[in-house]
Structures are given as structure tokens and as C-alpha cells.
Amino acid sequence: MVGDVNQHEIVFFDLETTIPYREKDAYAILEFGSITLCPKKLTELGSYETLVRPTDMSLISRRSMDQNGITPDDVLSMPTFEEIADRVYNILHGRVWAGHDISRFDCVRLREAFAEIKRPPPQPKRIIDTLVSLTQKFGRRAGNMKLKSLAAYFGLGRQSHRSLGDVRMNFEVVKFCAAVLFLEPSQPDTSTENNGASLNAVNGYRSNGNASLEGSALNTSPFPSNRNIENVSLSVDEKVGLSVDKMKRDPVQSNEANMISGINQPEIVFFDLETTIPVQKGQPYAILEFGSILLCPKKLTELESYETLVKPLNMSLISITSISKNSITQYNVLSMPTFAEIADRVYNILHGRVWAGHDISRFDCERLKEAYAQINRPPPEPKRIIDTLVLLTEKFGRRAGNMKVMANLAAYFGLGRQSHRSLGDARMNLEVVKCCATVLFLESSQQDSFTGSNGASVNAGNGERLEGDHVQTNEAMVKEASTTTLSDTFSDHTGFAEPASKKARIKGA
């Protein structure tokens, strides 16, 4: 299924329309906007946006202008829908369609517009209605599931009610929702013994015992404590042990329902260290930089960030090899604080929170433990650890090649070059997680689709559907999907679902 899904580009699209005063009044399309995405990498392959002049200009009412700001003057010199129909058809036909409430509104408006010019409408390969999939999987954490509510929840700004802007906002909302859901299974509701915790290689969180990436089997072979060894890679087909020294942790007691909904969850700290690179056997590491971002676990909004260079006690540890890796020279750190001077700040950032980072269980946690031992201080203790190297290798696989190297993942998703500086790498790590989570979310949403013989899918049974103020529950929708014929679901076999209610909808209201 995954291979089939990846063959078809995804088009997020949105329409802005007039708003009928009366039930019998027609809609008219005023704007079309879309972005075409690579389904494997979510890179944008193309975008298109155009205003549309309706054949009946009187349909642009005051109510319509108040909603989207599109006036008669704005569209007076714009093409009619008939003039852009070929372009719209070529963008949409045979691709996976995605959008918020598109099954009930946008798809129907498109069918009407093509029927008006006596043209066959484009056919989707599948339809991902984010209203349905997010309602089912993310729930009503943001209140109602309107796009503007979701955008406000994640701090993405105000909805523009213009097609291309709303399309991009919809995509960002999906990325945030997917990432929150992706990280939640990595924070299970478990109590931890006082003998410490170790990384669970299957789902990316720490549990008692050693673990490997070979299915769920345990492997006691130690993984080298040097993340700068470039020829070491992770594979589910290789016996790679991820041995982590046990770290003490207080027992955790919480309610699973609260954990899933984000209630009482500790903040998540994505952090990264830059260190010297030993050039001789037995030579110690020295921390050269610490960087972190503190995130709200329910929204992944950034609460604060911290970054500082660190002066090692032994400056000779900063070798040419080290400088070539992270560009941190002796001159850069000469006037910077020592680790002892920032130890309190680092402790307060990390202690009792969920730690997240790439390969942190095997490398960063060890370096922190060594640094605190060197100044005779107890190290901070994590509530839990999410090692994104393990989590992404297990869930996302080796699509980007060597999962150990963050640069590979960043390049795969077009996120730019890895800086090898702490704060930049912590933020890049979060963006990589969002991208991986979104690819998996969209793939699962396509697999959940109710597919007709014509290849189009408008799922009536994979979530709650909002129709005006009416909410249809999952159970009722599954029943509807099982009893509705294709001719009922796909009007005229065009691949578009008619709205179950004749009540006019204000798009995005």
C-alpha cells in the first residue's frame, strides 16, 4: 500500500466562493489555489492561484465580500472558470486530493462548475479530507475543527480566507497535528523502577534493559559511544545494539487518558550538544556548546530557547578534527563560561522534563553525565527520553538512507544543510520529525479512505463530519458507509460526494 501511495502526488487545494443568501441560490467560484507535493518528501513541486470571474457578477454579495474580501472589482479582469478549466483539470486529475472539508464542499463546487461548462470533472486517485482525518485522529483538542481554530491553537496566525494562503495553512496544521500524535506514543504512561531506564529501540523511548533495532528483539552488543563515526549506520536488518548506561529516574504515575490528551504532560526539550572529537584512544570529550528548545507537548509551540558556547577546562582538546566538524575554535570559546558555570541553567532546563534529540541516548546523555560527574554534581534526570534516531528508524524506515546522520534527513526533506551547531540542529531535528510524521499521517489517511470503483474516495466512516452545527459520530458514519451505495455516495459517478444536508455552508466559517 505504501508503495502505491507514494506513486501519486498530493494536491492540497481550496476554493473561495460566493455565499448564497437563499438555499436555492447557486455558488460561484471566486478563487482557486493549490500546492502539489511530492508524497515521499513533502517538497512543493508547484503552486497555482487565480481569481475567477463568475458569469453572474451579482452573486458577489456583501456577505460574500465580508467573508473573503473578494470584490467585483477584484475579479472584473480575471478569467472565467471555463478559461482556467484545463489548468485546474491538469492539476487535479489522477492525483491524491487533500483539503479541509473538501469532500462535502469543494469537490461538490468543482463538479457543479465543470457541469456548468459541460465538461467532465477531474477524478481524484484518493481524497484526504483533513476535517475528517484530524477529527478522528487528533480529536477536538482545539475546540471545533474549523481551520481557523486549529491554526490559532498552534499559533499559526489568522486564517486569510484566500485559497493559496488557506492551503498552506492547512498543510502546516496537518504537520503540527501529525507531529503531536507521532510523539505521543513515545511517552507511554509507565512507572519506572529506580534502577534506571534505557532506550527502547522499538518505539524510541526509554525502558529498563538494553535494546536494539532488530524488530523487538534485545541485543546486548554495545553501540560505540561516538556519534562522529560516520561508517556506523542503523538498519532494522542489522544487529545494532543501543547500549545506554542506566540513569536514575523517579517513578511516574499518571492517567493514560490525560497523557494522550496532553493534560499533565511535562514539557518536551529538544536539545543538542557540540563536543570535541577525541583523536587519541582514551581521550575524553569536552562539551563546546549546548542548545535547546522547550516545547509545549500539546501544541509543540516553542516556549523558550537557550544556547551557549562552553569553554573546556582543557583547551587542547579542541583539535583540527573537532574544528572541521563544528567550526568551533579555541578563540570562539575563550571568553565563554565553563560547564560548571552553566550547570545550574542546563539542569533547570532538563530536569524532570521529556528529553528529545537525535541519538541522544547513546551520545548526548553520556556526555552530560560525564560533565556533571567532572564537577561532582548530580546530573539532571529526564521524565522520559525520545530518541528520534530510534523512533524514526522504526517508524519511518530508511527512506532517507543512513538515519544516523541528521544531514541526510534534512537533505531528503529539503530543509537545508545541517549547521552542526546546537540550537540550529535542535530546531532542524524538530522539523525532520514533523515531516516524517506528516508523511506517515497522510499515508495512513489514504489507507483509511473509502474507495469507489472510479478510484475516488470520500470517506464517510473515518471520522466525525461537520455539517453546519451537526456532528455525525464515527459509529454512525461507519454505518452510513456500509449501507450507502456507490451511486448514492458518488453523485453521477463523478467522484464527488453530495452534501448530506441541503443547508448552505459558509466556507471556513
C-alpha positions as CSV (number, residue, x, y, z in Angstrom):
1,M,0.0,0.0,0.0
2,V,2.8,2.4,0.9
3,G,4.5,1.9,-2.5
4,D,1.2,2.6,-4.3
5,V,0.5,5.7,-2.2
6,N,3.9,7.1,-3.0
7,Q,3.3,6.9,-6.7
8,H,0.8,9.7,-6.7
9,E,1.4,13.3,-6.0
10,I,-0.7,15.0,-3.4
11,V,-2.6,18.2,-4.2
12,F,-3.8,20.4,-1.3
13,F,-6.4,22.8,-2.8
14,D,-9.0,25.2,-1.7
15,L,-11.8,27.2,-3.3
16,E,-13.2,30.6,-2.3
17,T,-16.8,31.0,-3.4
18,T,-19.7,33.3,-3.2
19,I,-22.1,32.7,-0.3
20,P,-25.8,32.2,-1.3
21,Y,-28.4,34.2,0.6
22,R,-31.1,31.6,-0.1
23,E,-31.0,27.8,-0.3
24,K,-31.8,27.7,-4.0
25,D,-29.2,30.2,-4.9
26,A,-26.1,28.9,-6.7
27,Y,-22.5,29.2,-5.6
28,A,-19.9,30.7,-7.9
29,I,-16.1,30.0,-7.6
30,L,-14.2,33.2,-7.0
31,E,-10.7,31.8,-6.4
32,F,-8.8,28.5,-6.8
33,G,-5.5,27.8,-5.1
34,S,-3.3,24.7,-4.9
35,I,0.1,23.3,-4.0
36,T,1.3,20.0,-5.4
37,L,3.5,17.9,-3.1
38,C,5.9,15.0,-3.5
39,P,4.2,12.3,-1.3
40,K,7.6,10.9,-0.2
41,K,9.3,14.1,0.8
42,L,6.5,16.7,1.0
43,T,8.6,19.0,-1.1
44,E,6.5,21.5,-3.1
45,L,6.5,20.7,-6.8
46,G,4.3,23.5,-7.9
47,S,1.6,26.0,-6.9
48,Y,-1.2,27.8,-8.6
49,E,-3.6,30.5,-7.6
50,T,-6.0,32.6,-9.6
51,L,-9.1,34.7,-9.0
52,V,-12.1,33.7,-11.1
53,R,-14.7,36.0,-12.6
54,P,-18.2,34.5,-12.2
55,T,-20.6,34.6,-15.2
56,D,-23.2,36.3,-12.9
57,M,-21.4,39.1,-11.1
58,S,-24.5,39.8,-8.9
59,L,-23.6,36.6,-6.9
60,I,-20.8,38.6,-5.2
61,S,-22.8,39.9,-2.3
62,R,-21.8,41.9,0.7
63,R,-22.0,38.7,2.8
64,S,-19.5,37.1,0.3
65,M,-17.1,40.1,0.4
66,D,-17.2,40.1,4.2
67,Q,-16.1,36.5,4.3
68,N,-13.2,36.5,1.9
69,G,-12.6,40.2,0.9
70,I,-13.0,39.4,-2.8
71,T,-14.9,42.3,-4.5
72,P,-16.4,42.6,-8.0
73,D,-13.5,44.9,-8.9
74,D,-11.0,42.3,-7.9
75,V,-12.4,39.7,-10.4
76,L,-13.5,42.0,-13.2
77,S,-10.5,41.4,-15.4
78,M,-9.9,37.9,-14.2
79,P,-10.5,34.7,-16.3
80,T,-13.8,32.8,-16.1
81,F,-13.8,29.3,-14.8
82,E,-14.1,28.0,-18.3
83,E,-10.9,29.7,-19.2
84,I,-9.0,28.0,-16.3
85,A,-10.8,24.7,-16.5
86,D,-8.0,23.0,-18.4
87,R,-5.4,24.1,-15.9
88,V,-7.5,23.1,-12.9
89,Y,-8.2,19.7,-14.6
90,N,-4.5,19.0,-15.2
91,I,-3.6,20.0,-11.7
92,L,-6.1,17.7,-10.1
93,H,-6.9,14.7,-12.3
94,G,-5.4,11.4,-11.2
95,R,-3.7,12.8,-8.2
96,V,-4.5,12.5,-4.5
97,W,-6.6,15.4,-3.3
98,A,-6.3,16.9,0.1
99,G,-8.0,19.7,1.9
100,H,-10.2,20.7,4.8
101,D,-13.8,19.7,4.4
102,I,-13.3,19.2,0.6
103,S,-15.4,16.1,0.4
104,R,-18.5,18.0,1.4
105,F,-17.9,21.4,-0.1
106,D,-15.0,22.0,-2.5
107,C,-15.5,18.7,-4.5
108,V,-19.2,19.5,-5.0
109,R,-18.5,23.1,-6.1
110,L,-15.9,21.8,-8.6
111,R,-18.4,19.3,-10.0
112,E,-21.0,22.0,-10.4
113,A,-18.5,24.3,-12.1
114,F,-17.5,21.7,-14.7
115,A,-21.1,20.7,-15.3
116,E,-22.0,24.3,-16.0
117,I,-19.4,24.4,-18.9
118,K,-20.5,20.9,-20.0
119,R,-17.1,19.4,-19.2
120,P,-16.2,16.1,-17.4
121,P,-14.7,17.0,-14.0
122,P,-11.2,15.8,-12.9
123,Q,-11.1,12.5,-11.0
124,P,-9.0,12.0,-7.8
125,K,-6.9,9.0,-7.1
126,R,-7.9,9.3,-3.5
127,I,-9.3,12.1,-1.3
128,I,-7.8,13.0,2.1
129,D,-10.3,15.2,3.9
130,T,-8.3,16.7,6.7
131,L,-11.5,17.7,8.6
132,V,-12.4,14.0,8.8
133,S,-9.0,12.5,9.4
134,L,-7.9,15.2,12.0
135,T,-11.3,14.9,13.9
136,Q,-10.8,11.2,14.1
137,K,-7.1,11.1,15.0
138,F,-6.3,14.4,16.7
139,G,-9.7,14.9,18.3
140,R,-11.3,18.1,19.5
141,R,-8.3,19.4,21.4
142,A,-8.5,22.7,19.6
143,G,-12.3,23.0,20.2
144,N,-14.2,22.8,17.0
145,M,-12.3,21.5,13.9
146,K,-12.5,24.7,11.8
147,L,-9.3,25.6,10.1
148,K,-9.1,28.9,11.9
149,S,-9.5,27.2,15.3
150,L,-6.7,24.7,14.5
151,A,-4.4,27.5,13.2
152,A,-5.0,29.6,16.3
153,Y,-4.4,26.5,18.6
154,F,-0.9,26.0,17.0
155,G,-0.1,29.7,16.9
156,L,-0.1,29.8,13.1
157,G,-1.8,33.2,12.7
158,R,-5.2,34.2,11.4
159,Q,-6.9,32.4,8.5
160,S,-6.8,34.6,5.4
161,H,-9.8,33.1,3.7
162,R,-7.9,33.2,0.5
163,S,-7.2,30.0,-1.4
164,L,-3.5,29.6,-1.5
165,G,-3.0,31.0,2.0
166,D,-5.6,28.6,3.4
167,V,-4.0,25.7,1.5
168,R,-0.6,26.4,3.1
169,M,-2.1,26.9,6.5
170,N,-4.0,23.6,6.1
171,F,-0.7,21.8,5.3
172,E,1.0,23.4,8.4
173,V,-1.9,22.4,10.6
174,V,-1.6,18.8,9.4
175,K,2.2,18.8,10.1
176,F,1.7,20.0,13.7
177,C,-1.2,17.6,14.4
178,A,0.8,14.7,12.9
179,A,3.9,15.5,15.0
180,V,2.0,15.8,18.2
181,L,0.4,12.4,17.5
182,F,3.7,10.9,16.4
183,L,5.5,11.9,19.7
184,E,2.7,10.8,22.0
185,P,3.2,7.1,21.6
186,S,6.8,7.7,22.6
187,Q,5.6,8.9,26.0
188,P,3.7,5.9,27.4
189,D,2.1,6.0,30.8
190,T,4.5,3.8,32.7
191,S,6.1,3.7,36.1
192,T,9.9,3.4,36.1
193,E,12.0,1.4,38.5
194,N,14.7,3.2,40.5
195,N,17.4,1.1,38.8
196,G,17.2,3.4,35.8
197,A,16.0,3.5,32.2
198,S,17.4,2.6,28.9
199,L,16.4,3.3,25.3
200,N,13.7,1.1,23.8
201,A,14.8,0.8,20.2
202,V,11.3,-0.3,19.0
203,N,9.4,2.9,19.9
204,G,12.0,5.4,20.7
205,Y,11.5,5.8,24.5
206,R,13.5,4.6,27.5
207,S,12.6,1.4,29.3
208,N,14.5,-0.9,31.5
209,G,17.1,-3.1,29.8
210,N,19.2,-2.8,26.6
211,A,17.6,-2.7,23.2
212,S,18.4,-3.0,19.5
213,L,16.8,-2.1,16.3
214,E,16.2,-5.6,15.1
215,G,12.4,-5.8,15.4
216,S,11.6,-6.1,19.1
217,A,14.5,-8.4,19.9
218,L,17.0,-7.4,22.5
219,N,20.7,-7.2,21.7
220,T,23.3,-6.6,24.2
221,S,26.1,-5.7,21.8
222,P,27.2,-2.2,22.7
223,F,26.9,0.6,20.2
224,P,30.1,2.7,20.1
225,S,29.7,5.9,22.2
226,N,31.0,8.1,19.4
227,R,28.4,9.6,17.1
228,N,31.1,11.0,14.9
229,I,32.0,7.6,13.4
230,E,30.4,8.1,10.0
231,N,30.5,4.5,8.9
232,V,28.1,3.4,11.6
233,S,24.5,3.2,10.4
234,L,21.3,1.9,11.7
235,S,19.2,-0.7,10.0
236,V,16.3,-3.0,11.0
237,D,18.3,-5.7,9.2
238,E,21.5,-5.1,11.2
239,K,22.2,-6.2,14.7
240,V,22.9,-2.8,16.1
241,G,22.7,-2.6,19.9
242,L,22.0,0.7,21.6
243,S,23.5,0.2,25.0
244,V,22.8,3.0,27.4
245,D,24.1,3.3,30.9
246,K,21.3,3.3,33.4
247,M,20.1,6.7,34.6
248,K,18.1,7.1,37.7
249,R,14.5,8.3,37.4
250,D,11.7,8.9,39.8
251,P,8.6,6.7,39.4
252,V,5.9,8.2,37.1
253,Q,2.3,8.0,37.9
254,S,-0.3,9.5,35.5
255,N,-3.6,8.7,33.8
256,E,-3.4,7.4,30.3
257,A,-6.3,9.5,29.1
258,N,-4.6,12.6,30.4
259,M,-1.4,11.6,28.8
260,I,-3.0,11.2,25.4
261,S,-4.9,14.5,25.6
262,G,-1.8,16.3,26.7
263,I,-3.0,17.1,30.2
264,N,-0.3,17.0,32.9
265,Q,2.4,16.2,30.3
266,P,5.8,17.7,31.1
267,E,7.3,20.0,28.5
268,I,9.5,18.5,25.8
269,V,13.1,19.7,25.5
270,F,14.8,19.1,22.1
271,F,18.5,19.6,22.8
272,D,21.8,19.0,21.2
273,L,25.5,19.1,22.3
274,E,28.5,20.0,20.2
275,T,31.7,18.5,21.6
276,T,35.3,18.0,20.9
277,I,36.2,14.8,18.9
278,P,38.8,12.6,20.6
279,V,41.8,12.0,18.3
280,Q,43.6,9.5,20.6
281,K,42.4,6.4,22.4
282,G,41.3,7.3,25.9
283,Q,41.0,11.0,25.3
284,P,37.9,12.5,26.9
285,Y,35.2,14.5,25.2
286,A,34.6,18.2,26.2
287,I,31.3,20.0,25.7
288,L,31.7,23.0,23.4
289,E,28.1,24.1,23.0
290,F,24.6,23.4,24.5
291,G,21.4,24.4,22.7
292,S,17.8,23.6,23.5
293,I,14.2,24.5,22.7
294,L,11.4,24.0,25.2
295,L,8.1,22.9,23.7
296,C,4.5,22.7,24.8
297,P,3.7,19.0,24.4
298,K,0.1,19.6,23.4
299,K,0.9,22.2,20.6
300,L,4.7,21.9,20.0
301,T,4.8,25.7,20.3
302,E,8.2,27.0,21.4
303,L,8.2,28.3,25.0
304,E,11.8,29.3,25.2
305,S,15.2,28.5,23.8
306,Y,18.8,28.6,25.2
307,E,22.2,28.4,23.5
308,T,25.7,28.9,24.8
309,L,29.2,28.1,23.8
310,V,31.2,26.4,26.6
311,K,34.9,26.8,27.4
312,P,36.5,23.4,28.1
313,L,39.0,23.2,31.0
314,N,41.5,21.7,28.7
315,M,41.6,23.9,25.6
316,S,44.0,21.5,23.8
317,L,41.0,19.1,23.3
318,I,39.8,21.4,20.5
319,S,41.7,19.8,17.7
320,I,41.7,20.4,13.9
321,T,39.3,17.4,13.6
322,S,36.9,19.0,16.0
323,I,37.0,22.3,14.3
324,S,36.4,20.8,10.9
325,K,33.2,19.2,12.3
326,N,31.5,22.1,14.0
327,S,33.7,25.2,13.3
328,I,34.1,26.0,17.0
329,T,37.6,27.2,17.6
330,Q,39.6,28.0,20.7
331,Y,39.1,31.7,20.0
332,N,35.3,31.2,19.9
333,V,35.1,29.8,23.4
334,L,38.0,31.7,25.1
335,S,35.6,34.2,26.9
336,M,32.7,31.8,27.2
337,P,31.6,30.2,30.6
338,T,32.8,26.8,31.7
339,F,30.4,24.0,32.1
340,A,30.4,24.4,35.8
341,E,29.2,28.0,35.3
342,I,26.2,26.9,33.2
343,A,25.4,23.7,35.0
344,D,22.6,25.2,37.0
345,R,20.9,26.6,33.9
346,V,21.2,23.3,32.0
347,Y,19.9,21.4,35.0
348,N,16.9,23.6,35.3
349,I,16.1,23.3,31.6
350,L,16.4,19.5,31.5
351,H,15.4,18.1,34.9
352,G,12.0,16.4,35.1
353,R,11.1,17.1,31.5
354,V,10.9,14.9,28.4
355,W,14.2,14.9,26.6
356,A,14.2,14.6,22.8
357,G,17.0,14.6,20.3
358,H,18.8,12.6,17.6
359,D,21.0,9.8,19.0
360,I,20.9,11.5,22.5
361,S,20.5,8.2,24.4
362,R,23.8,6.9,23.1
363,F,25.8,10.2,22.9
364,D,24.4,13.4,24.4
365,C,23.1,11.8,27.6
366,E,26.5,10.2,28.2
367,R,28.4,13.4,27.6
368,L,26.1,15.2,30.1
369,K,26.6,12.6,32.7
370,E,30.4,12.8,32.3
371,A,30.3,16.6,32.5
372,Y,28.3,16.6,35.8
373,A,30.5,13.9,37.2
374,Q,33.5,16.1,36.5
375,I,32.2,18.9,38.6
376,N,30.9,16.5,41.3
377,R,27.3,17.3,40.7
378,P,24.3,15.0,40.2
379,P,23.0,15.2,36.6
380,P,19.5,16.2,35.6
381,E,17.0,13.3,35.3
382,P,14.6,13.0,32.4
383,K,10.9,12.2,32.8
384,R,11.3,10.2,29.6
385,I,13.6,10.2,26.6
386,I,12.5,10.3,23.0
387,D,15.5,9.4,20.8
388,T,14.4,10.4,17.3
389,L,17.1,8.3,15.7
390,V,15.5,5.2,17.0
391,L,11.9,6.4,16.7
392,L,12.3,7.5,13.1
393,T,14.3,4.4,12.1
394,E,11.5,2.2,13.4
395,K,8.5,4.2,12.1
396,F,9.8,5.9,9.0
397,G,12.4,3.4,7.9
398,R,15.5,4.1,5.9
399,R,13.8,6.1,3.1
400,A,16.4,8.8,3.6
401,G,19.3,6.4,3.6
402,N,21.5,6.5,6.7
403,M,19.2,7.6,9.5
404,K,22.1,8.2,11.9
405,V,23.2,11.3,10.0
406,M,20.8,14.2,10.6
407,A,22.1,15.9,7.4
408,N,20.7,13.0,5.3
409,L,17.2,13.5,6.7
410,A,17.4,17.3,6.4
411,A,18.5,17.0,2.7
412,Y,15.8,14.4,2.0
413,F,13.1,16.9,3.1
414,G,14.8,19.9,1.5
415,L,15.4,21.6,4.9
416,G,18.9,22.9,4.1
417,R,22.3,22.0,5.3
418,Q,22.9,20.8,8.8
419,S,24.8,23.5,10.7
420,H,26.4,21.3,13.3
421,R,25.6,24.0,15.9
422,S,23.4,23.0,18.8
423,L,20.4,25.3,18.6
424,G,20.2,25.0,14.8
425,D,20.4,21.2,14.9
426,A,17.7,21.0,17.7
427,R,15.3,23.0,15.6
428,M,16.2,21.0,12.4
429,N,15.5,17.8,14.4
430,L,12.0,19.0,15.2
431,E,11.3,19.9,11.6
432,V,12.5,16.5,10.5
433,V,10.2,14.9,13.0
434,K,7.3,17.0,11.7
435,C,8.0,16.0,8.1
436,C,8.4,12.3,8.8
437,A,5.2,12.3,10.9
438,T,3.2,14.1,8.2
439,V,4.3,11.6,5.5
440,L,3.1,8.7,7.7
441,F,-0.1,10.5,8.7
442,L,-1.0,11.2,5.0
443,E,-0.2,7.6,4.1
444,S,-2.4,6.3,6.8
445,S,-5.2,8.7,5.9
446,Q,-5.1,7.3,2.3
447,Q,-5.3,3.8,3.6
448,D,-8.3,4.6,5.7
449,S,-10.2,6.0,2.7
450,F,-13.5,4.5,1.4
451,T,-12.7,3.9,-2.2
452,G,-15.2,3.7,-5.1
453,S,-14.8,1.8,-8.3
454,N,-13.9,5.0,-10.1
455,G,-10.8,5.4,-7.8
456,A,-12.2,8.4,-5.9
457,S,-12.5,8.2,-2.2
458,V,-14.7,10.3,0.1
459,N,-14.5,8.6,3.4
460,A,-17.8,8.8,5.3
461,G,-16.6,6.5,8.0
462,N,-13.1,7.5,9.2
463,G,-14.0,10.4,11.5
464,E,-16.6,12.9,12.6
465,R,-18.1,15.1,9.8
466,L,-19.3,18.6,10.5
467,E,-22.4,19.6,8.6
468,G,-23.4,23.1,9.8
469,D,-23.7,22.6,13.5
470,H,-24.4,18.9,13.2
471,V,-21.9,16.3,14.2
472,Q,-22.1,12.8,13.0
473,T,-20.3,10.3,15.2
474,N,-17.8,7.7,14.0
475,E,-20.2,4.8,14.6
476,A,-23.0,6.5,12.6
477,M,-20.6,7.3,9.8
478,V,-19.3,3.8,9.6
479,K,-22.9,2.5,9.4
480,E,-23.6,5.0,6.7
481,A,-20.5,4.0,4.7
482,S,-21.5,0.3,4.9
483,T,-25.1,0.9,3.8
484,T,-24.7,3.6,1.1
485,T,-24.4,2.5,-2.5
486,L,-21.7,4.0,-4.8
487,S,-24.4,5.8,-6.8
488,D,-25.5,7.4,-3.5
489,T,-22.0,8.4,-2.4
490,F,-20.6,9.4,-5.8
491,S,-23.2,11.5,-7.5
492,D,-23.3,10.8,-11.2
493,H,-20.2,8.6,-10.6
494,T,-18.0,11.7,-10.8
495,G,-16.1,11.0,-7.7
496,F,-17.7,13.8,-5.6
497,A,-19.9,13.4,-2.6
498,E,-23.0,15.5,-2.4
499,P,-23.6,17.2,1.0
500,A,-25.9,15.2,3.2
501,S,-27.6,18.5,4.2
502,K,-29.0,21.0,1.7
503,K,-28.3,23.7,4.2
504,A,-25.9,26.2,2.6
505,R,-22.5,26.3,4.3
506,I,-20.3,29.3,4.8
507,K,-16.9,28.0,3.7
508,G,-14.4,28.2,6.6
509,A,-16.8,30.0,8.9
